[in-house]
Amino acid sequence: MYSQEEMKKFDTFAAIIARLRAPDGCPWDKEQTHQSLRENMLQECYEVLDALDTGEKEKLCEELGDLLLEIVLQAQIAKDNGEFDISDVVKGIAEKIVRRHPHIFGTKKAKTADEVQHNWEELKKQERKKDASVMESVPKHMPALAYALEIQKRAARVGFDWPDISGVIEKLTEEVKEYQEARNQKEKELEYGDLLFTLANIARREKIEPEAALREANMRFYRRFTRMEELCRERGTSFDKLSFDEQNALWEEAKRGVG
């Protein structure tokens, strides 16, 4: 139906999605709404992140395609509903990028990434509605750690920040003490949240992406734990029959083996 050259064109892909949503198109695709595809969009974003973490280029290419499918399908649903179409999406983001890069497409000067970031924030401020909070545009459904990082960045950009990281470290020590002194479950939950929030602040100051750091820690734990299970099978023992000290010794062995 389509040549290989045609398959490389964005317009061809948009036409394929439109065909799926046509009256005689795919029954499943025709039933979808903006809301029904929310989880699909989120899942594809996570799969793109996973591909970025593993560094697998072919997988990244494939997952970006899957994410593009979700974007174009949402735009086609909007077109079917008389809301907007994919050309409006492209036009809107193109205009925004040009507008927010006056040092490239205009006369403003910016020689460093920090200067670019400063100009970007000033332009965003001009675009915000009068009296709108700097926090207003941060999506509430972001993962909690990512949300914490973003609202802390917003606060720091308007000057609400410690002068250096030592203040944040002191705050972490304070939060640990408050957690230890919590008298009931509710207080523990509140103090635990403050601990995570402070750790996100440290990540911001140290230019660490907390979600990525936690994913990496999760995978390290996974690799080491499954290695412990392998060692137990090789030795004819059952992990859950080992004492805590024996399990810890096995953990150290697994760490040396798989990192």
Helices and strands as residue ranges (DSSP letters): H 4-7, H 10-20, H 27-31, H 38-54, H 57-80, H 86-99, H 102-105, H 113-127, H 144-157, H 165-180, H 185-205, H 210-234, G 239-241, H 244-258
